[in-house]
Amino acid sequence: MRKNNFLFKKILIIIILFSLNSCGYSIYRAQEMKLQQIKIGKIENLTFEPKLNDKLHKILVETFLQYGIEVNTTAHFTINGSISTFDLKTLSEKNLLTTEYNILLVCDFEIIDENTKQTQKFSSISFPFTISFPTRGKLDLVIAQKNIATEKALKELTKELIRNIIYKK
């Protein structure tokens, strides 16, 4: 009975691994990744939206940690970035007033290996989905909704960046 249970578990694990492998997923161990630690360097805001660089810096730290990459000031890799585009586009309007906005956010990043001085550039990183927010209510509510949507867009953008780093696009 125990032998059958053990064999069943082995077969189940093999089936799961084959199904994950066949649908494009890859399993990476932290030890296998080239980038295990990173230092966050200069983040520039080239837009007119205030404090975007501070928000991006904070969200980069959070996202790197979520993906198992330690943020450390003594790391051999440094990431620098610039926010080149932050735009609010009208998605819908009613009676000549905008009722919903779409956020367009584009950043450029570079990772510098401090040992070899090699640079890997990630240009025009954006997120693949639309981030929008409604504009109903008082102005302070609209600004709060914009801030929440901006943070969501920055989180999606940093996830896209890390996917590009891991899969070396």
C-alpha positions, 0 to 999 in steps of 0.5 A: 500500500505504501509503495503504491502511494509513493509511486502515485506521488512520483507520477503526480509530480512528473505530470505536474512538471510536464504540464508546467513545462509544456505551457511555457512556464519555467521554474527558477531556483534563487540559486540559479538566477544570475541576479540575486542582489541588486542596488537601486541607483538613480531613478529620474522623473522626466515627467511633470508628475511630482514624486513619481521617482520616489514611488517607483523607488519604493515599489521597485524595492517591494517587487524585487523582494517579492521575486526573491531578489535582495535589495542591498547597497553592497550588491554587484548589480545596480539598476538606474531608471528614468520615467520618460512618460506619464500621461492621462488619456481620456477613456470616456466622457459625459457632457464634455467632462471626462469620466474615466482616465487611462494611465500611460506610463513608460520607463527606461532602465539599465542594470550595470554589473559593477564588476565587469562594467557591462550594461544591460538596457531595458528601454520603453518598459510599459505594462501590457494592460490598461490601468484606468480610474473613474473621475466621479465625486469631489476633486480630492476623491479623484486625486486619491483614485489617480494616486491609487491607479498610478501606484497600480500602474507602477507595480505592473510596470516593475513586474514587467521589468523583472519578467524582462530581467529574468527571461533576458528579453 
